[in-house]
Amino acid sequence: MGVVGVGYLGQFHAEKYSKMEGTELMGVVDIDRPRAREIAKRYETQPYYHHSELFDKVQAISIAVPTPLHHAIAKDFLLHGIDVLLEKPMTKSLEEADELIELAESGSLILQVGHLERFSGTMVALEGVVQYPLFIESHRLGPFSKRGTDVNVVLDLMIHDIDMLLSWVDSRVTEVHAVGIPILTHHLDIANARIEFENGCTANLTASRVSREKMRRTRIFQPTGYLSIDFLAQKVSYTKKALSLQKGIPEIVTEDIPVQKVDPLEMEILSFLQSVKERKEARVSGRDGRRALEVALRIVGKVLELIAKNETWGRLVR
């Protein structure tokens, strides 16, 4: 194994690989040479300063560089027959995503996209519980951090909820409405999207990276009741109708669904390694990453259209 990009997130990829049985961390890459040497020393491996130096040393790679570099670096590894775990968002454009998917599929290679929430204990607890959702509401908020500001808040944060939404709703997206605005960066820092599906399900997603407190919550309304999910606390509750044995009339009850607390990044990497070893499609495949990216880009496009039409907003944003 190897890791390209050992900033905030990449360092944890390196840590996981260095401790897992059956894997050997052959090297870490970063253009920041002191950083590469620091992480390499910490995890007893070799530092490199260009990703091409790992082509003949690894079977699989984690890529955790800034989003604008995802396509070019992932493409190089796929062309060299190396399986790739690529951090989200997958790429900047659908054209770039399509090229990576084609390269992976034509070469029978593993391409996994790093949608971390799919591997949380809460998502495992929800398997088989989410059935025919009618309305989904998500809030993903947090204080400002320089990390991730190379892209807008939709591609940085909301894309997690988009990916989960698409895994729950087996239907085509028919309409997207969205608003958003930059606050501290040149990109959108707050955004809200309303997503409508062909089967009638509607979702309302809000993402902010300029909020005072961190929040990762989702509610799912379905015919049998509604689910409340707290991804930070890793808690899930289910509120539904029950028949009172004493009174013989319906009443509302809430029950907690057991959640096994896990390290989502460790679960994600273990899943990737299993795909690499068994040559089976990744749990979050390149096509899954592309679907989330497509909806995210539609949301961004709607916001930019709205800003362009509104002269007052346009002046404020500029």
C-alpha positions in Angstrom: 0.0 0.0 0.0 0.9 3.6 -0.4 -0.7 7.0 0.4 -0.5 10.1 -1.8 -1.2 13.3 0.1 -0.6 13.1 3.9 -2.3 16.2 5.1 -5.0 16.1 7.7 -6.9 13.1 6.3 -4.1 11.3 4.4 -2.1 10.9 7.6 -4.8 8.7 9.0 -4.8 6.5 5.9 -1.1 6.0 6.5 -1.7 5.2 10.1 -4.3 2.5 9.4 -2.2 0.8 6.7 0.9 0.8 8.9 -1.0 -1.2 11.6 -3.1 -3.7 9.6 -2.1 -7.3 9.2 -1.5 -8.4 5.7 -0.5 -4.9 4.4 2.8 -3.2 4.1 2.9 0.6 3.9 5.6 1.0 1.2 5.7 4.8 1.2 3.9 8.1 1.5 3.9 11.0 -1.0 3.6 14.7 -0.4 4.9 17.8 -2.3 5.5 19.3 1.2 8.8 17.5 1.8 9.1 18.1 5.5 5.6 16.8 6.0 6.3 13.7 3.9 9.4 12.9 6.0 7.5 13.5 9.2 4.7 11.1 8.4 7.1 8.5 6.9 9.2 8.6 10.1 6.1 8.3 12.3 4.8 5.2 10.5 8.2 3.7 9.7 8.1 3.9 5.9 9.7 5.8 3.1 8.9 9.4 2.0 8.5 10.4 -1.6 7.8 13.7 -3.3 6.0 12.7 -6.5 3.4 10.0 -6.9 5.1 8.4 -9.9 7.8 7.1 -7.5 5.3 4.6 -6.1 4.2 3.1 -9.5 6.5 0.1 -9.2 6.2 -0.3 -5.4 2.5 -0.7 -4.6 -0.5 -2.8 -5.5 -3.1 -0.3 -4.2 -3.1 3.3 -3.2 -5.0 5.9 -1.2 -5.3 9.3 -2.7 -6.0 12.2 -0.4 -4.8 15.2 -2.3 -6.8 18.4 -3.0 -9.8 17.7 -5.3 -8.5 19.5 -8.4 -5.6 16.9 -8.5 -7.8 13.8 -8.0 -8.3 13.0 -11.7 -4.8 13.3 -12.9 -3.2 11.3 -10.0 -5.9 8.6 -10.0 -5.6 8.2 -13.7 -1.8 7.7 -13.5 -2.2 4.9 -11.0 -5.0 3.2 -12.9 -3.0 3.3 -16.1 -0.2 1.5 -14.2 -2.7 -1.3 -13.1 -2.9 -0.1 -9.5 -6.2 -0.2 -7.4 -7.3 3.2 -6.1 -9.1 4.4 -3.0 -9.9 8.0 -4.0 -11.2 10.6 -1.4 -14.4 12.4 -2.1 -15.5 14.3 -4.0 -14.4 11.9 -6.7 -13.4 14.6 -9.3 -14.2 18.2 -10.3 -16.4 17.1 -13.3 -18.4 14.2 -14.6 -16.1 13.9 -17.6 -13.2 13.3 -15.3 -15.2 10.8 -13.3 -16.3 9.0 -16.5 -12.7 8.6 -17.6 -11.6 7.1 -14.3 -14.6 4.7 -14.3 -13.7 3.6 -17.8 -10.1 3.0 -17.0 -10.9 1.0 -13.9 -13.5 -1.2 -15.6 -11.5 -1.8 -18.7 -8.5 -2.8 -16.6 -10.6 -4.9 -14.1 -9.3 -2.6 -11.3 -10.8 -1.5 -8.0 -11.9 2.1 -7.8 -13.5 3.0 -4.5 -14.6 6.5 -3.5 -14.1 7.7 0.0 -17.7 8.4 1.2 -16.9 7.7 4.8 -20.4 7.9 6.3 -21.3 4.7 4.5 -19.1 2.8 6.9 -20.3 4.4 10.1 -22.0 2.2 12.8 -25.2 4.2 12.2 -25.4 3.2 8.5 -24.9 -0.4 9.4 -27.7 -0.2 12.0 -30.0 1.3 9.3 -29.6 -1.6 6.9 -33.0 -3.1 6.3 -34.7 -0.5 8.5 -35.0 2.3 5.9 -38.0 1.2 3.7 -39.8 3.4 1.2 -38.7 6.8 2.6 -41.1 9.7 1.7 -39.2 12.6 3.1 -35.6 12.9 4.3 -34.1 15.9 6.1 -30.4 16.3 6.8 -28.3 19.0 8.5 -24.5 18.8 8.2 -23.0 21.9 9.9 -19.7 22.8 11.4 -17.3 25.7 12.3 -15.0 27.1 9.7 -11.8 25.3 8.9 -9.3 25.9 6.2 -9.3 22.2 5.3 -11.5 21.4 2.3 -11.9 25.0 1.1 -10.5 24.1 -2.3 -14.1 23.2 -3.1 -17.6 24.6 -2.2 -19.6 23.3 0.8 -21.7 21.1 -1.4 -18.7 19.1 -2.6 -17.0 19.3 0.8 -19.8 18.4 3.2 -23.2 18.0 1.6 -22.0 15.3 -0.8 -21.9 12.9 2.2 -25.6 13.3 2.6 -26.2 13.1 -1.1 -24.4 9.8 -1.3 -26.4 8.3 1.6 -29.6 9.7 0.2 -29.0 8.0 -3.2 -28.3 4.7 -1.4 -31.7 4.9 0.4 -33.9 6.1 -2.5 -34.1 3.7 -5.4 -35.4 6.2 -7.9 -34.3 8.9 -10.4 -33.8 12.5 -9.3 -36.3 14.6 -11.3 -35.9 18.1 -9.8 -33.4 20.1 -7.8 -33.9 23.5 -6.1 -31.1 25.1 -4.2 -29.9 28.3 -2.5 -26.5 29.1 -1.1 -23.9 31.9 -0.6 -20.2 32.4 0.1 -19.4 33.8 3.5 -15.7 33.4 4.2 -14.3 32.0 1.0 -14.8 32.5 -2.7 -16.9 29.3 -2.8 -20.3 28.5 -1.4 -20.0 28.2 2.4 -23.7 27.6 3.1 -26.2 25.7 0.9 -29.6 24.2 1.1 -31.0 21.9 -1.5 -34.5 20.4 -2.1 -34.2 17.2 -4.2 -37.3 15.5 -5.7 -37.4 11.9 -6.9 -39.6 10.2 -9.5 -41.2 8.0 -6.9 -42.4 11.0 -4.9 -39.7 11.1 -2.2 -38.4 14.5 -1.4 -35.2 15.4 0.5 -34.1 18.7 2.1 -30.4 18.9 2.7 -28.5 21.8 4.5 -24.7 22.1 4.7 -22.7 24.9 6.4 -19.0 25.2 7.2 -19.5 28.6 9.0 -21.8 27.5 11.9 -21.0 27.8 15.6 -21.5 24.2 16.4 -20.9 20.9 14.7 -24.0 18.9 13.7 -24.5 15.7 11.7 -28.2 14.8 11.9 -30.7 13.2 9.6 -34.4 12.3 9.9 -36.2 9.8 7.6 -40.0 9.8 7.3 -41.5 6.6 5.9 -45.0 4.9 6.0 -44.2 3.0 9.3 -42.8 6.0 11.2 -39.7 8.1 11.3 -36.0 7.6 12.0 -33.8 10.1 13.8 -30.0 9.7 13.2 -27.2 11.5 15.0 -24.0 10.6 13.1 -21.7 12.3 15.7 -23.1 10.5 18.7 -23.7 7.4 16.5 -27.3 7.0 17.8 -30.4 6.0 15.9 -34.0 6.0 17.2 -37.2 4.9 15.5 -40.6 6.5 16.3 -43.6 4.6 15.1 -47.1 3.5 15.8 -47.8 0.7 18.2 -51.0 -0.9 19.6 -51.6 -0.4 23.3 -52.3 -3.8 24.8 -54.2 -2.3 27.7 -56.3 0.3 25.8 -56.4 -1.4 22.4 -55.8 1.9 20.6 -52.8 3.1 18.6 -50.0 5.1 20.3 -46.6 6.5 19.4 -43.6 4.8 20.8 -39.9 5.5 20.3 -37.2 2.8 20.4 -33.5 3.0 20.2 -31.8 1.0 17.5 -28.6 -0.6 18.7 -25.5 0.9 17.0 -22.1 -0.6 17.2 -19.6 2.2 17.4 -16.8 1.7 15.0 -14.0 3.7 13.4 -15.5 4.5 9.9 -12.1 5.1 8.3 -10.8 1.8 9.5 -14.0 0.1 8.2 -13.7 1.9 4.9 -10.1 0.8 4.4 -10.8 -2.8 5.4 -13.6 -2.9 2.9 -11.2 -1.5 0.2 -8.6 -4.1 1.1 -11.1 -6.9 0.9 -12.2 -5.7 -2.6 -8.5 -5.6 -3.6 -7.8 -9.1 -2.3 -11.0 -10.7 -3.6 -11.2 -8.7 -6.8 -14.8 -7.7 -6.2 -16.5 -4.3 -6.8 -16.0 -1.7 -4.1 -18.8 -1.1 -1.6 -18.8 2.5 -2.7 -17.8 2.2 -6.4 -16.7 4.8 -8.9 -20.3 4.8 -10.3 -21.6 5.5 -6.8 -19.2 8.4 -6.5 -20.2 9.7 -9.9 -24.0 9.6 -9.0 -23.3 11.7 -5.9 -21.1 14.1 -7.9 -23.8 14.5 -10.5 -26.4 15.6 -8.0 -23.9 17.8 -6.2 -23.0 19.6 -9.4 -26.7 20.1 -10.2 -27.1 21.7 -6.8 -24.2 24.0 -7.4 -25.4 24.9 -10.8 -28.8 25.9 -9.5 -27.3 28.1 -6.8 -25.1 29.9 -9.3 -28.1 30.4 -11.7 -30.0 32.0 -8.8 -27.1 34.3 -7.9 -26.6 35.3 -11.5 -30.4 36.2 -11.8 -30.5 38.2 -8.6 -28.6 41.5 -9.0 -28.4 42.3 -5.3 -27.1 38.9 -4.4 -24.6 39.0 -7.3 -23.2 42.3 -6.1 -22.8 40.9 -2.6 -21.1 37.8 -3.8 -18.7 39.6 -6.0 
